Amino acid sequence: MDLLVRNGLLVVGSEVFYGDIAVSQGKIAALGSDLSGFQASRVIDAEKRLVTPGGVDVHAHLQYHVGGFDTADDFANGTLAALYGGTTTTMDFVETLPEESFAAALERRKAQAQEGIYTDFSLHMSMLPHDLGKLEQVEHLIIDGCPTFKHYMAYGFALDDGQLYRSFNAIAQGHGLAVVHAENWSLIQEFVRRALLEGKSHARNHLHCRPAKAEAEAVHRVLEIARLSGVEVFLFHQSCGEDIPEIQAARERGQVVYAETCPHYFALDSSVFEALGSIPICSPPIRESGQQKPIYEALLNGRLDSVSSDHCPFTKDEKESAPAFNKVPGGLSSIETRMMLTKDIPGMSLPRWVEVCCSNPAHIVGLNEKGQLQVGFDADIVIWSREPYVISAKKLHEQADWSTYEGRCVSAHPEIVVSRGEVVIENGQFKASKGRGRYLNRHLKH
């Protein structure tokens, strides 16, 4: 054996028990209440601390240029922060050039990430308007291990309903998964136009121009289009209680629908716009007080499946330099804090925490050897502190010079992180090499 983790409080599926984990050649070789008979080159005594699988974050934007800005975190910085937050597997996105094939774009982005990435990783393919002439390539890409395709119903590269149907139909034929950012872009544009005409440029108007009912309308519409095409859907970053009945209704009529949220939708409310101005701008927006409880309750009762970071940070100067809310580069920084914040949701059990942060996201996107403490799975293991931890931008490893969670106390933080059997973080020190992350082909098992 290469590694033996002893005497930990293990979260294994629906069970929580004191036990040991034996690791051989990067895989979990055995689990049990007492594996002291195993001989290992390294033994870590967890001292009855909490032990979980490594986190799986299937929605982050690293080394990304958008709207004239580059994200504060590249693949190296962002995934180093992920490891410090207990996340050992990350997913980002590929965007094709107009004349570029899906396969060529995937290889280009994969090579860009591989130069510095620390976590194991995979990539979603983005489906942009200019990609609709390439739909014959979809099935081959799915077979080759990239079965998830991101669709935007907002921004300048939004797809209209007919374009969504065309793409969904191709993905359904290849047995892939359609990933969707659902907002009503036409309404948003009109609300923004009217707000600016009335001189309402403050960050609070970002929320007012993207109302919850309009988000729910977009969710309803995209699920109807998905029903017509027969595609399975993964809805990203649900922000409001109005979305939940739409998701539940689609499931009750037999559709396969997965849905995630992000920490800022259950841990923050719109008071942050008064406190921090333009810094908290992201889309969908952080909602009014009262919207957080239906989101975290939906995580607890299974109507939402997972939590991702949607990590897309920019610097304070970049956020604050915009002349009006609609010009602010959108995105928040939470790749490091995602698991800590989710653990502390009221009523969150340890097994459900691991489901929404580890095993569920891995299963949904086809990362079939990630997200669980199970024999044969990758040995991605996190040992958590007994002591609470106060979040501060100065202590985080993300490169943004701010945190919307500044000063928040969470109940635990990762102390030892193991990735594929390698101890990568111990006693606050990083112990691995740049570019160590492995690219993962994926195949859905829904």
Secondary structure, 3 states (H helix, E strand, C coil): CCEEEEEEEEEECCEEEEEEEEEECCEEEEEECCCCCCCCCCEEECCCCEEEECEEECCECCCCEECCEECCCCHHHHHHHHHHCCEEEEEEEECCCCCCCHHHHHHHHHHHHHCCCCCEEEEEEECCHHHHHHHHHHHHHHHCCCCEEEEECCCCCCCCHHHHHHHHHHHHHCCCEEEEECCCHHHHHHHHHHHHHCCCCCCHHHHHCCCHHHHHHHHHHHHHHHHHHCCEEEECCCCCCCHHHHHHHHHHCCCCEEEEECHHHHHCCCHHHHHHCCCCCCCCCCCCCCCHHHHHHHHHHCCCCEECCCECCCCHHHHHCCCCHHHCCCCECCCCCHHHHHHCCCCCCHHHHHHHHHHHHHHHHCCCCCCCCCCCCECCEEEECCCCEECCCCCCCCCCCCCCCCCCEECCCEEEEEECCEEEEECCEECCCCCCCCECCCCCCC
